[in-house]
Amino acid sequence: MRILASALLSFVASATGAEEPVTLRVGFFPNLTHSPALAARQLERENADWHLAHLPPGSKVEWRSFNAGPSAIEALLAGAIDLTYIGPSPTINAHVRTKGNEIRVLAPVARGGNALVVRKGLGLKSPKDFIGRRLSTPQLGNTQDIDARVWLRDGGLKVSVSGGDAQIIPAQNAELVLLFSRGDIDAAWTVEPWVTRLTSEFGGEVLFEKKDAIITVLTSSKTALAKNGKGIEAFVRSHYALRDKLLADQAWHTKLVISGIAGETRSTPPKAELIGPALGRVIFDAREDDAARKARLTAAFSQALKDSKDSGLLSGDAPIGPLLESLVSDSAPLAK
């Protein structure tokens, strides 16, 4: 009897064109380059879930918070999440590790919001000034970690995982701020809102900033797409719609981000006067022509591949083409 009922429901759903509900497990980090995720997560807390309105009835979105990209990409490869907001360096590293067969980029999300902050008064003006100095990044192999290693190496320094001319210390962003405030490190390469916190609260100054570099993309796996491709595509289009609404109402955007960061980090909410300028350093990618977007991402990931190799943390190669074969078109309409 149950089998007949199930078959009947499947037939009715097929006949009416109804889509079956999906469960999407989405990774993100509690920083401003992932603010559309922070905002969506906060709306869920407020019982106003944005994405469920654009997914089949009965669907679920389960959010998973990470400190940085390498841990998120491991969760993706292990099948613990279906897609994640993430930086280009962990994405390209995993793409090479899986020989181009598993990692797939869905859409660009954000640029900028990524800077090297130094303590004032130390005379740190160029890579050579960092000889014998201590610099912190959010995680070994994440985008800021790769940026720091490449910048120092391009300046003539020898840098390795175990040491070198300058010591790079991976630390979670909250710990990174504490180390900076105590003077235990001389500089930090991180993202917003941590950049603005270091400069406004702890006397840091921005030495180098990558203002237009891609900092966040939405990434999935070939396995997840084979299992739940339509649901994932619907989420990406819903992401763009939320992005547009957030940028059209900056006060609402700021409010959601402040509450979202406090909720994820279980800490005192950051001040609005901090979040406003920090958001101003991040460019959230809008919809664009498919060909132009693919060309831009091809150039960005080719550079990320070179940087990861130059950092000494990646060997091997993989073509960029397969990485971008699952880009979601912006032209398709949202579900009603």
N, C-alpha and C positions, 0 to 999 in steps of 0.2 A: 504493500500500500504506500509506504514512504517513497519507494523508488518511483511509482507511478506519479505521486504528487510532485516529486522533484523534477521528473521529466516534463510534467505539465507546466510547472513554473518556468522551466527553461524555454519551453516552446512559446509560452505567452510573452516572455521577455524578448525572445528573438522576433516574434511576429510584430510586436509593438515598437521595436527599435530601442527598447529600454536597455541601458547599460547596467551591468552588475556593479555593485559597490566595490571599492578598492581600499586597501590599507597601505598608506605610504609612510615609510620611516625616513625622516629627513634630518640630515646632519647640518649643524651650523655652529658658529662661534659667537660668544657674547661681545662682539665688537661692532663698530659702526660700518665697516665695509660689508657687514652682513645685516644691515638694518632692516631690509624687507623681511628677513626671517625673524629678527627680534620683534618687529611690529606684529607680524602674524602670530607669533607665539603669545604675545601679550593680549592680542584680541581674543585668542582662544581662552586665556585666563578670565577675560571679561565676558565670556559667553557670547562673543560676536565673531565666531570663527570665519575668517575671510575665505580661505581656500575651499571649505566644504560647500560653499554656495556655487562653486564652479566644478565640483566633482559629482559623480553619480550619487543619488540619494543613498544614505546608509554608509557612505565612505568614512574613513578615519585618517587623520594625519597625526603621526606620532613623532615628536621632536626629540632629537638627541644632541646634546650640547657637548662640544669638544673645545680644548684650549687652542689647538693648532692643527694644520693640515695632515701631517703624517699619521696621527692617531685616527683622524676621520677617514683617511684613505684605507687604512688597515681594516676599519669597520666595514667599509664599502666592499672591499675584496673578500671579506669573510662572510658577506651576505647579511650583516647585522643591520645595515641601512640600505635604502634603495637609491637615494641620491643625496648630494650634499653641496652646500655652499662651501667653496674651498679656493685656495690660491693656485696659481699656475705651476709652481715648482713641484709640490707633492703630486699634482695631476700628471705632469710629464714624467716624473720619476716612476710612478706606478705604470704608466703607459709603456715605458721601456722595459721595466721588470716583467711585465706580462707579454712582452714581444708584440705589442700593438693589438693584442687579441681581446682585451677586456674593457679597458677604460674608455668612456665616451663622454665628450663635452656636449652639453645641451644648449647652453646660452652664456653670453657674457653678462656679468652683473654690475661690477664696479671697477673704477680706476682711481688711482691716487690714494690719499690717506695713509701713506707709507713713508716713514722718514727715519733718519738717523739723528738722535738727540744726544747732545753731549753736555756734560756739566760745565758751567761757566767757570772761567778762571784757570782752566787747565791748558790753554793754548792749543787745543785740538782743532786744527784747521785743514789737515790733509791726511791721507793714509799713513804717511811716514811718522806723523805725530803719535800714532797709536802703538808704536813699538814699546813693548813692556806694559801696555794698558789692558784693561779688562772691559769687554763689551758684551752685553747680553742680548739674546734674541729669544723669541717665544718657544722655539723647539728646534732641535737639530734637524736640518733638512727642510724646514718650512720656508716659505717664500722670502721672509725677511732674513732668515739665516743664510740662505743662498746669496741674497743681495749683499749682505755684509761681507761674506767670504770673497765674492767676486770683486767688490769695491776695494778691499784691502789688497788682494792679489794684484789687481790692475795697478795699484799704487806701489808695487814692488815688494810687498811683504810676503813672507812665507807663513802660511796658515794651514794648520791641520786639525783633525779632530782632537788630538792629544795636546795641542799647544801651538808652538811656533813663535813668530815675532810678537803676535798679540794673542791674548786668550779670549776665546768666544765661549760664553757661558749660557747654555740654554736654561730658561726659567719661565714658568708660566707668567702671564702678563701681570697679575696681581703681585706675584713675588718679585718680578722685574722692577716694578715701581718701588717696592720696599727696599730692594738692594740699591737702587738709584738714590732714594731719599737718605739712606744711611751712609752713602759714599763708598759702598762696597764695590760698585762698578763705576767706570768712568763714562760710559755711554750705553745707549740702548737703541737697537733698531727694531721698531715695532709699528703698530697701526693705531688708528683712532678707535676709542677716545684716549688711549694711553699716551699718544704723542702730546696731545693738548694738556693732559694731566701733568706730564713731566715738565712741560714748559711753563704752565700757569701756576702750578702748586709747588714745584720742587726745584725751581731755578735752572731748568734746562734750556737749551737753545737748539734750534734745528740747524744742523750742519749740512745735511744733504736730503733732498726730498724727490721722490719719483712721482711727479705730479700727474702724469698722463699714462703711466704704466698700468696694465690690467692687474688688478689685485684680487678680484674674486670672480669665479665662474660657477655655474651650476654643472655638476659632474655626476654621471651615473655609471653603471656597468652594463656590459652587453648582456649579462645574465639577468639583471633586474629589468632591463628593457624588453627582453624576450618574454618575461613573465608578466610585466605590467606596463607595457609601452604606452598605451592610451592614457592610463591614469597619470603617468609621469609627464607626458606631453601636456595634458590638461593642467597640471600643476605649474609647468613653466609658463603657460599663457596667463594663468591666474597670477603668477609672480609679477609679470609685466603690468597687469592691470592694477595690482596693488602699488607697484612702484609709481605709476602715474598719479594715483590718488594721494600717495604720501607726499610727492613733490608739489602737488597742487595745494596742499594744506600743511605748511611747514610747522605750524604750532601743534597740530595733531601728530605729525611725524615725530617731533621732539618729545612730546608727552609720552607717546608709546615707547620710544626708545629708552627714555629715562626709567619708566616703570619696568621695561623689559630687561634692562641691564641689572637693575636691583633684584628682580625676580630670579634671574639666572645665576647671579653671583651671590645671592643671599646677603646683600650688603646694603649700606645706606644709599639711597638713590643719588646719582650724580646731579650736580647743579645744572640748571638750564643754561646758565651763562657759560658753562663748559661745553655742553653738548652742541649748542648752536654753532659756535666757531668750528668745532670738530667735524660736524656734518658738512660744513662748508668746504672742507678739504677733500671730500669724497665726491666723485662724479658717478652717478648711477646711470648705467647704460640704458638708453631708450631703444625702442624698436628701430630696426634699420634694414636696408636692402640686404637680401640674403647673400648676394655675391660679395658685397662690400664687407659684411660681417665675417664671412668665411676668410676673405683675404686678410682682414685685420687680425683674426685669431690665428691664422697660419703663421703670420709674421711674429706674433707674440709668443706662440709656443715654440717656434724655431729658436727664438732668442732664449726662452726659458730652458730649452734643451742644451743650448750652448753654455748658458750660465751654470747649469747643474754640473755639466762636465768640467767646466773651468774651475768650479769650486772644489773639485776633487771628491765629491760625494756620489758621483754617478759615472758608471762606465757602460758602454753599450750604446745601442741606437735603435730607433724605430721610426717608421715614416709617420709624418704628421697627418696625412690624409685620413686614415681610419679613425683617428682620435676625434675628428670633426664630422664624421659621416652621419651622426645622429642629431645634428643641430636642429632645434625645433623652429619651424617657420613661424614668424610673427603674424602672418596674414590670416591664419585660420581663426574663426570666431570662437569666443568663450562659450562654454556650456551655459544654458539658461537655468 
